[in-house]
Amino acid sequence: MDYQKILDQLVSGELKEYEVEAKDAYDLQKTIRNYGKRQYITGRAERGGAIVYTATNTGK
């Protein structure tokens, strides 16, 4: 999975949100930690362990 591309799409507004299952959340978190615009990414935990990521305050 190309999480870098997904994060770019979130920040640019191409994607409104991205949901990741609990089993894949750690891999996405590793990518977010190294992402240059990580301050714009917000995660919200859902029931069952899924996390929904959205972009906020992208400065646009």
C-alpha positions as CSV (number, residue, x, y, z in Angstrom):
1,M,0.0,0.0,0.0
2,D,1.4,3.4,-0.9
3,Y,0.5,5.4,2.2
4,Q,2.7,8.3,1.1
5,K,0.4,8.8,-1.9
6,I,-2.7,8.5,0.3
7,L,-1.4,11.1,2.7
8,D,-0.6,13.5,-0.2
9,Q,-4.2,13.0,-1.5
10,L,-5.7,13.8,1.9
11,V,-3.7,17.0,2.2
12,S,-4.4,18.1,-1.3
13,G,-8.2,17.5,-0.8
14,E,-8.3,14.8,-3.5
15,L,-9.5,12.4,-0.7
16,K,-11.9,13.5,1.9
17,E,-11.0,10.7,4.3
18,Y,-9.2,7.4,4.5
19,E,-10.1,4.5,6.7
20,V,-7.6,1.9,7.8
21,E,-8.3,-1.3,9.6
22,A,-6.6,-1.9,13.0
23,K,-4.3,-4.6,11.5
24,D,-2.8,-2.0,9.0
25,A,-2.8,1.0,11.4
26,Y,0.8,0.6,12.5
27,D,2.2,0.7,9.0
28,L,0.3,3.9,8.2
29,Q,1.4,5.4,11.5
30,K,5.1,4.8,10.6
31,T,4.5,6.7,7.3
32,I,2.7,9.5,9.1
33,R,5.6,10.0,11.5
34,N,8.0,10.6,8.6
35,Y,5.5,12.7,6.6
36,G,6.5,16.3,6.1
37,K,2.9,17.6,6.6
38,R,1.9,15.3,9.4
39,Q,0.5,18.2,11.4
40,Y,-2.3,18.4,8.9
41,I,-3.4,14.7,9.4
42,T,-5.9,13.8,12.1
43,G,-7.0,10.3,13.0
44,R,-10.3,9.3,14.7
45,A,-10.7,5.8,16.2
46,E,-13.9,4.0,15.3
47,R,-15.5,1.1,17.1
48,G,-13.8,-2.2,16.2
49,G,-10.4,-0.6,15.9
50,A,-10.6,1.1,12.5
51,I,-9.1,4.6,12.2
52,V,-10.4,7.3,9.9
53,Y,-7.8,9.9,8.8
54,T,-8.7,13.3,7.5
55,A,-6.8,16.5,6.7
56,T,-7.3,19.6,8.7
57,N,-5.9,23.2,8.5
58,T,-3.9,22.5,5.3
59,G,-3.3,26.2,4.9
60,K,-5.3,26.6,1.7
